């Protein structure tokens, strides 16, 4: 009974775990909620205030919007040179560009690996996995940079090859997305 209670308490602690940006370490799998929490955007923190992540070929704001109005093209970021609505595929941006949702800078959260199944079931999809992280921090960052150099993560697909698949692959060597799967993967 104590193990179940501890699993529940651990799951509740993880639900809203926000990150202090100064606590980030290279190789951290991080995410930020977008579109009022409708989905989360994932990436690998590589140090120096930068994130490598996988962007869709079309602006999700336009995809998710019920209106037919085209979103405005943002100005170029003075920090990293990224320009919203232009960079696609595997990209490297500053933390602010990664976590920007319109005019709002969203909180950054840690993606958790190896969580107990009960904790996984208590959490919001896309915030943790029962899969165990298998790579060293150096190998995680190396994998992210290799995919950036080669743009070799394939064509973006919302359900089978998205930003969470990318970050999970960098961490574990397995393409998985907990926000798009109905059954938790155990590994």
N, C-alpha and C positions, 0 to 999 in steps of 0.2 A: 504494500500500500504506500510506503514512503517513496518508492521509486516512481510510482504514478504521480504522486503529489509533486515530487521534484521536477518531473518532466513537464507537468502543467505549469509550474512556476517559471521554469526555464523558457517555455514557449511564450508565456505572457511577457517576460522581460525582453524577449527578442522582437515582439510585435512593433514597437516604436523606437528601436535603437537607432538614434541619429548619431552622426559622426562629427566630431570636432575636426575641422579641416587640417589643423596642425598635427593631429594624431594619425593621419593617413600614412601608410607605408607602401613603398613600391610593391606591386603584386596584389594589392587589395582589390577584390571584386566589389565594386560599389554600384549603387543604383540611385536614381532619383525618380520620384513620381511625376508623371506628366498628365496633362488633360484632366485636372481635378482628381487625380488618383485612379483614373481609368486604366492606366498601364504604367509600368516602370521601365525606365531606360537604363541599360547596364553597360559597364565598361571596366577596364583594368587601369587602376592608377599606376602610373609608371614613374612617378617622382617629379620634383620640380614644379608642381602645380599642374601637371598634364595628365590626360586620360586618353587611352586608345580605346575606341569603340566602333561599333558597326552601325551605320546609318542606312535608313531605307531609301529607295530610289525616288520616292515621292514624299512630299511633306505630309506627316501624319495629321497635322492640323487640318489640312485640306481633305484628307481621307476621312477623318472622323467628324468633320463639320457637316451639319445638315444644310448649310447654306452653300450656294454656288460661287461665293465671293472668293477670289484668289487672295491668299495671305500676302502681306507686304513683304518685300525682300528686305532683310535687315542689313544694317551697315556692317562693314568689315570690323571684326574684333581687333582692337589695338594691341591686345595681349598676344594672341596666337594667329591672327590673320584669317580665322574662320569666318565664313559668311553663311548664315542660315539660308536654306533653300538651294544651296549650291554643292556643298561637299557631300558625297555619297560613298558608300562602301566602307572600308576600314579607314578611319581617320584618326588624327591626333589633334586634340583641342585642349584649351585651358579648362580648369574646373568650372569656371563660370559659364562658358559655352556649353559644357556637358550638362549642367544642371538648370540651365535657363529654360523656362516654360513661358513663352510670350515675354512679358516684361518682368516676370517674377523669377527670382533665384530660389529654387527648391532646396530643401535639406538633402544632404547626402546620407545614405544608409549603407551599412555593411551587408553583403550577401553572406549568409552563413552556410557552411558545409558540414555534413555529417551530423545533422540534427536528428534526434530520435523521432520516430514516426509520429508519435502523439504530438510533439511540438510542431512538427511539420503541418499536421492537420489543423492546428490552432492558428497558424500564421496565414497572412495574406499571400496568395500565389505570387511567385516571382521574387520572394524575399529570402528563401532558404531552400536547401535541398538535403535529402538523405544521402546523396552521393558524397563519398569521402574525397577530399582534396588530395591529389597524388603527386603534385609537382612542387619542387622547391620554389621559393620566391624568385630566384634568379631565372629558373626555367619558365615561370609564368610570364615574366617581363620579356624574356627572349622570344617566347611564342607570340606575344602580342606584337612585338616589333617585326618579327618575321612576316606575320600576316599583313602588317601595315606596308612593309616594303614590297611584298608581292601582290598585294590586294587579292590574296588567294583564299578568301573565305567563301567565294561563290556568290551567286545571286541572292539578294535579300528576299526572304519570304516570311511573312508575318507569323505563320504557324510552324514552319519547318527549318528556318535558317534566319534567326533574328539576332538582335543584340545580346540577349541572354544566352543563346546558343554559343555565340562568339566568346563571351566572357567565361562561361562554363568550360568551353573547350580549352581556353588558355590555362585554366586552373587544373583541369582533370584529364584532358585528352579525349573527353566524351562530349559530343554535341547534345545538349539537353536544355530544355526550357520548362521550368516549373509553372510559369504562367500560361503556357499553352498545352500542358498535358493534364489529363484527368487522373492518371494513376501515378503516384510518386515512384521515382526510380530509386532502388536500393542498390548500393554498390560500395 
